[in-house]
Amino acid sequence: MFIYHFTRLIKSKLLWGFLALLMVFAFVVMDACVNTSAKDASVAGYLGDTAVPRKALEDAAQTVIILDSQAAYYLPQRSQIFGALMRGDARTSDTWQARRRQNWKVLAAREVALRNGMEMSVEGGQRVLETMFSGANGVFNPDHYRAFLAMNQYTKPYLFETTFANAWLPAQTVAVGVFNAVGWVSPMEQEFALAANYDTTTAYAASLKNDVALESIAVSDEELQAWYDAHATSYELPEQRAIAYVEVPAAAFAEKIVVDEMDAMQYYDDNNDEFKGTGTNATVVLPFEEVKDKAIEKVKARRALEEALLYANETLVAAAQTSSMADAVKAYGEVKKATVRMDRPFGFQNARDVIVTAFEMDPVDTPFNAIAGTDCVYFMQLENIIPSHIAPLADVKDRVIADVRRDRLAKDLAAKGASLREKLAAELAKGSAFDAAVAACAVEGFTATTGMTFVLNDAANAELPYRAEVLDAAGELGVKALSEAVVTAANEIVLVYVADRQPGDILAKTTAKAQLAQSLAWPMQFRVASDWMDWVLDCTPPTVDGKVPVLAEDIVTDEE
């Protein structure tokens, strides 16, 4: 698929040859690197014969996580395709083998970058971010940056900046290898897209409602076991950390803190976005005298949190080490328990930093630690490390039953949809009107809408039956064409038919032609980039304990 898209869209065959040679060169160099014993605990696996440090794989996993968030939008513009590609792949990331494949694709692309002289440090990433978070005057705006970090639950900018730097290299590699190669769309494709978007389309839809409730589908114990055995890796759990913790409220440390006016004024100057007016004055920073008390309270809260963190690190840690955690923290209530995962940063204030801290702890060497939230400090004890493992069937029985039911219903609806389309296409081929053709199919509950006339380019707010399905099909179908059966979110089967298309505004079509060509190239870039990254990885498949853990065909099989 990659070669098909690439050779179809590439401007110069020389570039294809160059990239092939570049890949061969990169992996030859990789193969020449010094091997590390497979028994080395610091080695996560291999790309070809090259050992991949566990830290590198962890960095790649964190890169994938961050690229599923808004942070991807802050890659340099020409590399945003990489971030969007990761988010697009996230539709399969509920399966752990798909998530692992994402991690290894990032590693492979990063390795290509490093082997060909591309580098990106944390400091380099900071310079890029300063540009991305610049205001209208071109000067870095720290308030906007802090707001972004807070929204993504980062109290430590360095954590985000490190991950950003890790993401930049594979992103730029994809950009260099693919972005410049895609920019050509055939005149036939342009003319079709112009007609679909700017001519007046008349379309119909036919639908069949699903009358089978998921809960009514019986699943035997044999079917349950067979599904679980065939899809066991879908129920794999990542490494987890079992922690005990208490919340040490910062308010208890605020009473003895005295804040002078100069400190409050400094805070006001550094954070004046927090002191804007309300109503018609919402964009105006209020004078210091009007908000002095608020500024003092802000400084007091910040210092109280610092004091609480200092107390937890210096007093509670020592007390817990000499006696027990329960004895050390009894003044703060009952100890709570939690099992946390790196890919699920929620459940705490500043959750991402809390969970990262939990994963940095060791049950023997560093069993206790403290991390600041927003108005409390979490004092934690790491009780246990739960390695990655496949959950027993008994633990995920309800989930497996739901998966079997969804799979069976999806296959049943797909078969019904294919049968309906075959019958309807045969009736339409006789020259029947759409509603008559639907009636002639003689399928109970299979009904047709009345004709819908619209211009696709102006139909953003159109109120149409099965609007999403109709508009999607209108952009893809020619006149007298019937769509494939689509199963909606409500499990209805929908077929769309484009009956007619009348010429639209010539001036609008001419004006839009150049921009439309670019928009047509954009999705092609994603497909080529996705295929390119898969190709890079498959050139040198990763191995873990002598096995290839992330075969693309396995992921496809699970999705099917």
VOGU-3710 file (C-alpha; in Angstrom, 3 decimals, decimal comma):
1> mfiyhftrli> 0,000/0,000/0,000  2,844/2,365/0,809  4,538/1,858/-2,534  1,213/2,336/-4,341  0,472/5,682/-2,680  4,032/6,872/-2,774  4,725/6,162/-6,435  1,347/7,616/-7,331  1,895/10,896/-5,559  5,641/11,470/-5,583
11> kskllwgfla> 6,975/14,262/-7,764  10,257/12,594/-8,597  11,187/8,937/-8,724  14,662/9,980/-7,660  13,290/10,931/-4,244  11,826/7,443/-3,852  15,222/5,986/-4,643  16,906/8,396/-2,264  14,596/7,439/0,591  15,093/3,738/-0,052
21> llmvfafvvm> 18,878/4,208/0,026  18,570/6,374/3,130  16,656/3,628/4,927  19,101/0,933/3,867  22,018/3,080/5,023  20,380/3,866/8,347  19,693/0,271/9,239  23,081/-0,974/8,019  24,635/1,471/10,469  22,223/0,295/13,156
31> dacvntsakd> 23,165/-3,338/12,546  26,817/-2,427/13,029  26,195/-1,058/16,509  27,383/-2,890/19,598  24,892/-5,505/20,784  23,632/-5,713/24,334  22,799/-9,006/25,972  19,075/-9,865/25,802  19,292/-10,665/29,468  20,287/-7,095/30,296
41> asvagylgdt> 17,406/-5,620/32,300  18,076/-2,203/30,785  17,312/-3,507/27,260  13,664/-3,451/26,161  14,247/-5,216/22,842  16,031/-4,864/19,527  15,608/-3,080/16,232  17,407/-5,528/13,983  20,578/-6,308/15,935  20,630/-2,969/17,741
51> avprkaleda> 19,698/-2,997/21,412  16,991/-0,523/22,423  17,378/0,767/26,002  14,277/0,438/28,140  14,469/4,179/28,802  14,215/4,856/25,049  11,071/2,728/24,789  9,594/4,475/27,828  10,347/7,834/26,179  8,609/6,649/23,010
61> aqtviildsq> 5,573/5,540/25,002  5,416/8,941/26,691  5,736/10,577/23,262  2,725/8,646/21,991  0,722/9,632/25,072  1,529/13,308/24,685  0,744/13,232/20,974  -2,755/11,982/21,793  -3,324/15,308/23,587  -3,384/18,967/22,598
71> aayylpqrsq> 0,387/19,007/22,901  0,652/17,624/19,373  -0,583/20,952/18,034  2,626/22,561/19,274  4,895/20,609/17,006  6,380/22,783/14,246  3,736/23,193/11,558  5,394/20,954/8,983  5,511/18,139/11,559  1,938/18,371/12,797
81> ifgalmrgda> 1,025/15,607/10,376  2,979/13,277/12,677  1,010/14,349/15,744  -2,281/14,027/13,876  -1,176/10,621/12,619  -0,592/9,442/16,177  -4,026/10,697/17,202  -5,521/8,960/14,190  -3,843/5,714/15,193  -5,329/6,187/18,673
91> rtsdtwqarr> -8,529/4,591/17,404  -6,698/1,266/17,756  -4,809/2,146/20,925  -7,306/0,386/23,186  -5,471/-2,769/22,084  -2,072/-2,994/23,700  -0,398/-4,544/20,691  -1,455/-1,497/18,647  -0,123/0,851/21,317  3,180/-1,041/21,383
101> rqnwkvlaar> 3,425/-0,794/17,615  2,985/2,983/17,880  5,841/3,100/20,389  8,161/1,117/18,136  7,214/3,173/15,058  8,275/6,296/16,948  11,564/4,628/17,884  12,277/3,520/14,311  11,560/6,977/12,858  13,666/8,586/15,580
111> evalrngmem> 16,550/6,225/14,809  16,424/7,188/11,133  16,615/10,841/12,149  19,590/10,330/14,455  21,486/8,242/11,895  21,096/10,970/9,304  22,348/13,912/11,315  19,102/15,283/12,733  19,227/16,212/16,401  16,889/17,835/18,890
121> sveggqrvle> 17,755/18,607/22,507  15,507/19,790/25,309  17,029/23,243/24,878  16,242/23,136/21,156  12,689/22,125/21,986  12,395/25,056/24,356  13,374/27,455/21,571  10,703/25,991/19,299  8,108/26,271/22,076  9,060/29,885/22,723
131> tmfsgangvf> 8,199/30,582/19,098  4,950/28,616/19,252  3,806/30,442/22,403  4,702/33,927/21,206  2,155/36,707/21,372  1,187/39,156/18,645  4,409/41,071/19,266  6,510/37,971/18,579  7,688/37,761/22,213  7,337/34,565/24,246
141> npdhyrafla> 4,260/34,711/26,506  4,921/32,665/29,669  1,308/33,015/30,838  -0,009/31,259/27,750  2,593/28,533/28,188  1,724/28,038/31,868  -1,980/27,872/31,010  -1,273/25,195/28,412  0,781/23,147/30,889  -1,923/23,441/33,528
151> mnqytkpylf> -4,614/22,363/31,065  -2,551/19,248/30,259  -1,789/18,589/33,958  1,929/19,374/33,864  3,375/21,089/36,924  6,914/20,356/35,728  7,583/22,050/32,362  10,715/19,939/31,918  8,615/16,757/31,637  6,637/18,193/28,742
161> ettfanawlp> 9,695/19,769/27,132  11,623/16,483/27,253  8,756/14,613/25,621  8,321/17,378/23,063  11,984/17,066/22,092  11,562/13,288/21,771  8,547/13,812/19,502  10,225/16,375/17,279  12,800/14,025/15,731  10,453/11,358/14,331
171> aqtvavgvfn> 8,023/14,105/13,362  10,618/15,934/11,309  11,731/12,663/9,736  8,202/12,006/8,517  7,995/15,594/7,272  11,253/15,395/5,318  10,583/11,912/3,977  6,986/12,430/2,905  5,652/15,974/3,167  7,610/17,439/0,272
181> avgwvspmeq> 6,899/14,397/-1,891  3,123/14,902/-1,803  1,658/17,829/-3,681  0,205/16,494/-6,881  -3,462/15,642/-7,529  -4,753/14,566/-10,926  -7,040/16,929/-12,921  -9,710/14,227/-12,945  -9,724/14,099/-9,133  -9,902/17,895/-8,955
191> efalaanydt> -12,853/18,109/-11,359  -14,751/15,394/-9,517  -14,165/17,070/-6,141  -15,244/20,457/-7,509  -18,453/18,971/-8,867  -19,196/17,096/-5,631  -18,608/20,187/-3,517  -20,037/23,032/-5,641  -22,739/21,501/-7,867  -26,306/20,996/-6,616
201> ttayaaslkn> -26,703/17,375/-5,511  -29,934/15,413/-5,116  -29,537/12,372/-2,891  -31,645/9,756/-1,109  -31,042/7,477/1,839  -32,538/4,091/2,699  -32,341/2,691/6,213  -33,039/-0,424/8,218  -33,237/-0,114/11,990  -31,559/-2,748/14,148
211> dvalesiavs> -34,024/-4,710/16,283  -31,455/-6,850/18,102  -30,378/-5,685/21,568  -26,802/-6,518/22,513  -27,974/-7,846/25,871  -30,187/-10,406/24,126  -27,267/-12,114/22,356  -26,456/-15,317/24,233  -22,792/-16,226/24,652  -21,805/-19,733/25,711
221> deelqawyda> -18,847/-20,526/27,957  -17,155/-22,213/24,982  -17,537/-19,098/22,806  -16,283/-16,946/25,655  -13,145/-19,033/26,114  -12,496/-19,252/22,359  -12,731/-15,467/21,939  -10,488/-14,839/24,938  -7,871/-17,318/23,658  -7,878/-15,711/20,193
231> hatsyelpeq> -7,702/-12,130/21,484  -5,798/-12,532/24,748  -3,396/-9,679/23,996  -6,377/-7,299/23,842  -6,758/-7,859/27,580  -3,128/-7,199/28,437  -2,596/-4,737/31,257  0,455/-2,447/31,295  2,818/-2,179/34,214  1,014/-0,721/37,222
241> raiayvevpa> 2,022/0,697/40,570  0,092/-0,024/43,765  0,425/2,952/46,105  -0,831/4,006/49,509  -1,241/7,737/50,042  -2,679/10,519/52,142  -3,489/14,099/51,260  -1,680/16,654/53,386  -3,750/19,866/53,076  -1,699/22,991/52,376
251> aafaekivvd> -4,216/25,163/54,255  -2,894/23,844/57,571  0,460/25,534/56,857  -0,980/28,877/55,768  -1,773/30,294/59,217  1,829/31,158/60,137  2,777/32,559/56,725  3,089/36,337/56,451  3,207/37,881/52,972  4,505/41,417/52,535
261> emdamqyydd> 3,156/43,784/49,913  6,273/43,612/47,728  5,917/39,834/47,310  2,239/40,231/46,475  3,068/42,906/43,908  5,705/40,672/42,322  3,159/37,856/42,040  0,665/40,311/40,528  3,217/41,393/37,919  4,135/37,794/37,018
271> nndefkgtgt> 0,549/36,512/36,860  -1,620/39,447/35,857  -3,910/37,197/33,779  -5,309/36,035/37,131  -6,386/39,558/38,023  -8,642/40,563/35,142  -12,021/42,182/35,618  -15,447/40,676/35,108  -18,298/41,508/32,754  -17,446/44,260/30,262
281> natvvlpfee> -13,972/44,593/31,852  -13,096/40,898/31,519  -10,035/41,612/29,383  -8,674/44,432/31,541  -6,120/43,783/34,294  -7,402/45,380/37,470  -5,167/47,821/39,424  -3,032/46,212/42,118  -4,765/48,123/44,918  -8,090/46,560/43,967
291> vkdkaiekvk> -6,733/43,010/44,044  -4,007/43,282/46,661  -5,793/40,982/49,128  -6,329/38,392/46,403  -2,651/38,551/45,428  -1,620/38,112/49,063  -3,822/35,023/49,369  -2,374/33,611/46,169  1,185/34,008/47,457  0,191/32,575/50,821
301> arraleeall> -1,389/29,516/49,161  1,710/28,941/47,051  4,047/29,180/50,051  1,759/26,974/52,138  1,970/24,301/49,450  5,770/24,606/49,465  5,813/24,271/53,275  3,542/21,230/53,130  5,809/19,610/50,554  8,899/20,360/52,656
311> yanetlvaaa> 7,206/18,929/55,746  6,185/15,760/53,905  9,671/15,189/52,524  11,588/15,971/55,710  9,243/14,827/58,497  6,745/12,309/57,177  9,317/10,354/55,150  11,584/9,994/58,189  8,667/9,026/60,441  7,374/6,434/57,979
321> qtssmadavk> 10,840/4,927/57,604  11,282/4,464/61,357  7,774/3,193/62,121  5,081/2,824/59,478  3,175/4,991/57,072  -0,060/4,590/59,024  1,621/5,870/62,207  3,340/8,725/60,400  0,190/10,114/58,782  -2,547/9,327/61,314
331> aygevkkatv> -3,127/13,071/61,813  -4,297/13,296/58,185  -6,899/10,542/58,215  -7,087/7,045/56,840  -4,517/5,896/54,297  -6,012/5,493/50,813  -5,051/2,902/48,224  -4,763/3,243/44,449  -3,370/1,302/41,503  -2,074/3,700/38,845
341> rmdrpfgfqn> -1,094/3,337/35,192  1,172/5,622/33,190  -1,335/5,859/30,341  -4,191/7,027/32,578  -3,107/10,291/34,196  -6,193/11,136/36,224  -7,594/10,702/39,714  -5,273/13,217/41,394  -4,524/16,916/41,304  -1,609/17,406/38,887
351> ardvivtafe> -2,221/13,754/38,073  0,433/13,393/35,390  3,251/14,454/37,726  1,875/12,346/40,586  1,809/9,220/38,445  5,229/9,891/36,909  6,593/10,227/40,457  4,999/6,910/41,452  6,746/5,231/38,517  10,093/6,718/39,566
361> mdpvdtpfna> 9,852/5,156/43,039  11,308/1,811/44,098  9,711/-0,359/46,812  13,125/-0,999/48,414  15,332/2,006/47,727  12,735/4,814/47,555  9,444/3,509/48,952  8,263/6,973/50,135  7,894/10,252/48,280  5,792/13,397/48,200
371> iagtdcvyfm> 4,473/15,431/45,285  2,510/18,666/45,265  -1,034/18,879/43,989  -2,786/22,230/43,740  -4,028/22,660/47,323  -2,576/19,568/48,963  0,527/17,383/48,961  0,321/13,671/48,255  2,517/11,651/50,595  2,914/8,241/48,959
381> qleniipshi> 4,279/4,798/49,686  4,971/2,449/46,791  3,655/-0,910/47,946  4,046/-3,047/44,865  5,044/-3,078/41,196  2,601/-5,067/39,085  4,331/-6,155/35,868  2,574/-6,038/32,517  0,387/-9,134/32,162  -2,682/-10,528/30,437
391> apladvkdrv> -5,672/-10,266/32,743  -7,235/-13,646/33,639  -10,541/-14,379/31,948  -12,357/-14,269/35,286  -11,236/-10,664/35,817  -12,388/-9,444/32,396  -15,353/-11,766/31,804  -17,897/-8,953/31,433  -15,645/-7,145/28,975  -15,095/-10,310/26,920
401> iadvrrdrla> -18,848/-10,998/26,789  -19,440/-7,436/25,560  -16,721/-7,836/22,915  -18,199/-11,116/21,644  -21,651/-9,564/21,431  -20,426/-6,481/19,596  -18,459/-8,619/17,170  -21,409/-10,866/16,428  -23,787/-7,943/15,950  -21,300/-6,114/13,707
411> kdlaakgasl> -20,868/-9,169/11,496  -24,633/-9,684/11,335  -25,248/-6,061/10,378  -22,455/-6,147/7,783  -24,010/-9,239/6,179  -27,469/-7,648/6,171  -26,052/-4,443/4,712  -24,287/-6,275/1,900  -27,466/-8,219/1,074  -29,592/-5,064/1,084
421> reklaaelak> -27,154/-3,246/-1,178  -27,128/-6,115/-3,668  -30,951/-6,158/-3,833  -31,253/-2,368/-4,072  -28,548/-2,088/-6,762  -30,387/-4,703/-8,843  -33,670/-2,777/-8,613  -32,011/0,547/-9,457  -30,351/-1,065/-12,470  -33,863/-1,702/-13,842
431> gsafdaavaa> -34,390/2,070/-13,956  -36,747/2,202/-10,962  -37,150/5,366/-8,909  -35,332/5,170/-5,588  -38,384/4,805/-3,341  -39,886/2,200/-5,689  -36,601/0,284/-5,737  -36,487/0,254/-1,920  -40,090/-1,025/-1,771  -39,301/-3,690/-4,358
441> cavegftatt> -36,601/-5,119/-2,088  -39,508/-6,385/0,068  -37,521/-6,176/3,335  -39,621/-5,329/6,379  -38,548/-2,032/7,932  -36,366/-1,019/4,956  -37,522/2,542/4,165  -36,468/5,436/1,927  -36,235/9,157/2,630  -37,586/11,793/0,294
451> gmtfvlndaa> -35,117/13,499/-2,029  -32,561/15,826/-0,406  -31,150/18,689/-2,490  -28,096/20,601/-1,300  -24,702/22,063/-2,238  -22,129/20,131/-0,247  -19,848/23,135/0,273  -22,716/25,059/1,936  -24,286/22,143/3,825  -22,410/22,455/7,135
461> naelpyraev> -25,605/23,238/9,051  -28,061/21,452/6,767  -30,816/19,523/8,527  -30,891/16,266/6,567  -31,990/12,756/7,516  -28,826/10,717/8,166  -26,907/13,928/7,588  -23,407/12,610/8,310  -23,806/9,542/6,091  -25,434/11,527/3,257
471> ldaagelgvk> -22,833/14,304/3,203  -19,904/11,857/3,428  -21,295/9,817/0,535  -22,050/12,918/-1,540  -18,381/13,828/-1,575  -17,375/10,360/-2,793  -20,134/9,218/-5,164  -20,750/10,049/-8,787  -24,235/10,436/-10,297  -26,430/7,295/-10,255
481> alseavvtaa> -24,067/5,712/-7,725  -25,050/3,766/-4,608  -22,878/3,782/-1,497  -21,748/0,758/0,433  -23,864/-0,049/3,473  -22,917/2,040/6,507  -23,702/1,007/10,084  -24,455/4,067/12,217  -23,637/4,565/15,882  -27,211/3,487/16,653
491> neivlvyvad> -26,599/0,255/14,693  -28,857/1,261/11,805  -27,955/0,218/8,257  -27,912/3,164/5,822  -27,425/3,259/2,039  -27,033/6,545/0,149  -27,852/7,131/-3,531  -26,844/10,198/-5,570  -29,643/10,638/-8,098  -28,621/13,866/-9,809
501> rqpgdilakt> -26,060/16,672/-9,845  -26,638/20,019/-11,581  -23,816/22,482/-12,467  -23,143/25,078/-9,794  -21,516/28,503/-9,611  -18,652/28,558/-12,155  -16,901/31,485/-10,457  -16,976/29,766/-7,062  -15,566/26,568/-8,556  -12,785/28,412/-10,382
511> takaqlaqsl> -11,854/30,382/-7,254  -11,766/27,246/-5,119  -9,770/25,094/-7,518  -6,253/25,775/-6,232  -7,206/25,506/-2,566  -9,189/22,336/-3,219  -6,145/20,697/-4,832  -4,203/21,306/-1,618  -7,017/19,903/0,521  -7,126/16,785/-1,655
521> awpmqfrvas> -3,398/16,277/-1,150  -3,686/16,605/2,641  -5,406/13,236/3,375  -3,043/11,588/0,883  -0,146/12,869/2,972  -1,562/11,134/6,028  -1,945/7,840/4,203  1,559/8,035/2,771  3,035/9,073/6,126  1,270/6,198/7,887
531> dwmdwvldct> 2,456/3,684/5,297  5,969/5,146/5,412  6,212/4,743/9,184  4,956/1,165/8,953  7,475/0,485/6,200  10,327/1,948/8,269  9,459/-0,330/11,176  8,928/-3,421/9,039  12,341/-2,951/7,366  13,885/-3,838/10,719
541> pptvdgkvpv> 11,203/-5,544/12,843  11,598/-5,142/16,597  12,140/-8,209/18,734  11,516/-8,723/22,450  12,837/-11,951/23,951  13,373/-13,268/20,445  9,787/-12,600/19,329  8,244/-9,903/17,136  5,581/-8,373/19,440  3,888/-5,874/17,134
551> laedivtdee> 2,910/-7,430/13,812  0,563/-5,162/11,874  -1,508/-8,100/10,627  -2,209/-9,172/14,206  -3,657/-5,740/14,937  -5,847/-5,861/11,838  -7,065/-9,334/12,790  -8,089/-8,121/16,226  -9,980/-5,169/14,773  -11,822/-7,424/12,356
//
